[in-house]
Amino acid sequence: MSKVIVITGASAGIGKTVAKKLAARGDYLMLAARRYQELRQVTRECGRDSFSLTTDMTRKQDVERLREEAIRTFDHVDVWINNAGRGITKSVMELTEKDVDEMMTANLKSVLFGMQAIVPHFVERKQGHIINVSSGLARLPMATSRSAYSAAKSAMNTLTANLRMDLHREFPDIHVSLVIPGPVDTEFAENALYSTGPLGIAQNVQTAEEVADTIIEMIDHPCAEMYTNPTIQKPALMDYLNDIDGFETKLLKN
Ligand SMILES: NC(=O)c1ccc[n+]([C@@H]2O[C@H](COP(=O)([O-])OP(=O)(O)OC[C@H]3O[C@@H](n4cnc5c(N)ncnc54)[C@H](OP(=O)(O)O)[C@@H]3O)[C@@H](O)[C@H]2O)c1
């Protein structure tokens, strides 16, 4: 059955690809991002059941307006995908306070605002699904120049798990999920703060289509977490935690 789905960060990359795939199967979409022209173009490509609102996810009022607009347009929301995010290219010792604030705002507060905006609606309906897009870097220090981004995504993972625990007993039909991609071929690296272009060290890079397929599988079969890339899942869940020194030494040799 068709669902009403809000997608943040829908003007490009993974968000745009998820939007086009969901539109093709008949879902109703409310798309959000900051760039008006790009967002409008994606909305047009998605067809007549798709709408959009220019939204900066780091502004709480914008996020609340997005929820209101989605409910006004479609009467309700079934799924809210917090996909908007931004990287950085600075190692720990180079980070300024402003850099850290910016990463936390772009990757943690944006998701917090999204969850806080939509959960009361889901509670009222006793159902709904939040999907937060994280990163393998939240669990593995495989790209140290993404330090503050990785930290913000780790914090986001934690908020996601805590919200899931808070809701589960009373509202078992409200799902709170993480999707965890490894490297993906989008303009993410170019859009990172202090970008030096693509990092150039990534192996097992996925396409946005592959990641979008996992997000769609998550919509159809909600669960706590899904990795999009098996080459990240085993290192993140087993190898690293079993032997942190050994894992990091091996990384440094590569
Ligand atoms: N690409 C990767 O290697 C990779 C790996 C793991 C996880 N991820 C995660 O996947 C998600 C999507 O990234 P991507 O690869 O598709 O990157 P991307 O091509 O740079 O797209 C990022 C999207 O987020 C939007 N966005 C950024 N800041 C925003 C804000 N404050 N408010 C609203 N929208 C905002 C951008 O649109 P506007 O500029 O128009 O606002 C754009 O639509 C991110 O959360 C990222 O951390 C990416």
The ligand as an SDF file (V2000), in Angstrom:
LIG
                    3D

 48 52  0  0  0  0  0  0  0  0999 V2000
   28.1290    9.6450    0.4730 N   0  0  0  0  0  0  0  0  0  0  0  0
   28.6740    8.9190    1.4300 C   0  0  0  0  0  0  0  0  0  0  0  0
   29.7950    8.3900    1.2720 O   0  0  0  0  0  0  0  0  0  0  0  0
   27.9060    8.6510    2.7030 C   0  0  0  0  0  0  0  0  0  0  0  0
   28.3320    7.5990    3.5160 C   0  0  0  0  0  0  0  0  0  0  0  0
   27.6500    7.3460    4.7040 C   0  0  0  0  0  0  0  0  0  0  0  0
   26.5770    8.1320    5.0810 C   0  0  0  0  0  0  0  0  0  0  0  0
   26.1880    9.1590    4.2670 N   0  0  0  0  0  0  0  0  0  0  0  0
   25.0490    9.9720    4.7200 C   0  0  0  0  0  0  0  0  0  0  0  0
   24.0290    9.9280    3.7540 O   0  0  0  0  0  0  0  0  0  0  0  0
   23.2380   11.1310    3.8270 C   0  0  0  0  0  0  0  0  0  0  0  0
   23.0830   11.7120    2.4330 C   0  0  0  0  0  0  0  0  0  0  0  0
   24.3680   12.0660    1.9380 O   0  0  0  0  0  0  0  0  0  0  0  0
   24.7270   12.0750    0.3820 P   0  0  0  0  0  0  0  0  0  0  0  0
   25.8430   11.1440    0.1840 O   0  0  0  0  0  0  0  0  0  0  0  0
   23.4980   11.9610   -0.4380 O   0  0  0  0  0  0  0  0  0  0  0  0
   25.3530   13.5550    0.3100 O   0  0  0  0  0  0  0  0  0  0  0  0
   25.0350   14.8160   -0.6660 P   0  0  0  0  0  0  0  0  0  0  0  0
   25.0230   14.3730   -2.0710 O   0  0  0  0  0  0  0  0  0  0  0  0
   25.9730   15.8830   -0.2230 O   0  0  0  0  0  0  0  0  0  0  0  0
   23.5410   15.2100   -0.2490 O   0  0  0  0  0  0  0  0  0  0  0  0
   23.2560   15.7750    0.9960 C   0  0  0  0  0  0  0  0  0  0  0  0
   21.8080   16.2200    1.0140 C   0  0  0  0  0  0  0  0  0  0  0  0
   21.5260   16.7820    2.2860 O   0  0  0  0  0  0  0  0  0  0  0  0
   20.9700   18.0800    2.0960 C   0  0  0  0  0  0  0  0  0  0  0  0
   21.3030   18.9070    3.2540 N   0  0  0  0  0  0  0  0  0  0  0  0
   22.5250   19.1620    3.7910 C   0  0  0  0  0  0  0  0  0  0  0  0
   22.4110   19.9810    4.8320 N   0  0  0  0  0  0  0  0  0  0  0  0
   21.0750   20.2480    4.9670 C   0  0  0  0  0  0  0  0  0  0  0  0
   20.3230   21.0520    5.8610 C   0  0  0  0  0  0  0  0  0  0  0  0
   20.9020   21.7630    6.8540 N   0  0  0  0  0  0  0  0  0  0  0  0
   18.9830   21.1050    5.7160 N   0  0  0  0  0  0  0  0  0  0  0  0
   18.3740   20.4040    4.7330 C   0  0  0  0  0  0  0  0  0  0  0  0
   19.0300   19.6410    3.8610 N   0  0  0  0  0  0  0  0  0  0  0  0
   20.3710   19.5690    3.9710 C   0  0  0  0  0  0  0  0  0  0  0  0
   21.5450   18.5800    0.7830 C   0  0  0  0  0  0  0  0  0  0  0  0
   20.6740   19.4950    0.1480 O   0  0  0  0  0  0  0  0  0  0  0  0
   20.8020   21.1050    0.1760 P   0  0  0  0  0  0  0  0  0  0  0  0
   22.2560   21.4360    0.0060 O   0  0  0  0  0  0  0  0  0  0  0  0
   19.9440   21.5010   -0.9820 O   0  0  0  0  0  0  0  0  0  0  0  0
   20.2400   21.5120    1.4920 O   0  0  0  0  0  0  0  0  0  0  0  0
   21.5130   17.2770   -0.0260 C   0  0  0  0  0  0  0  0  0  0  0  0
   20.2270   17.0760   -0.5510 O   0  0  0  0  0  0  0  0  0  0  0  0
   23.9700   12.0550    4.8040 C   0  0  0  0  0  0  0  0  0  0  0  0
   23.3700   11.9920    6.0740 O   0  0  0  0  0  0  0  0  0  0  0  0
   25.3680   11.4570    4.8770 C   0  0  0  0  0  0  0  0  0  0  0  0
   26.0040   11.7280    6.0920 O   0  0  0  0  0  0  0  0  0  0  0  0
   26.8190    9.4320    3.0950 C   0  0  0  0  0  0  0  0  0  0  0  0
  1  2  1  0
  2  3  2  0
  2  4  1  0
  4  5  1  0
  4 48  2  0
  5  6  2  0
  6  7  1  0
  7  8  2  0
  8  9  1  0
  8 48  1  0
  9 10  1  0
  9 46  1  0
 10 11  1  0
 11 12  1  0
 11 44  1  0
 12 13  1  0
 13 14  1  0
 14 15  2  0
 14 16  1  0
 14 17  1  0
 17 18  1  0
 18 19  2  0
 18 20  1  0
 18 21  1  0
 21 22  1  0
 22 23  1  0
 23 24  1  0
 23 42  1  0
 24 25  1  0
 25 26  1  0
 25 36  1  0
 26 27  1  0
 26 35  1  0
 27 28  2  0
 28 29  1  0
 29 30  1  0
 29 35  2  0
 30 31  1  0
 30 32  2  0
 32 33  1  0
 33 34  2  0
 34 35  1  0
 36 37  1  0
 36 42  1  0
 37 38  1  0
 38 39  2  0
 38 40  1  0
 38 41  1  0
 42 43  1  0
 44 45  1  0
 44 46  1  0
 46 47  1  0
M  CHG  2   8   1  16  -1
M  END
$$$$
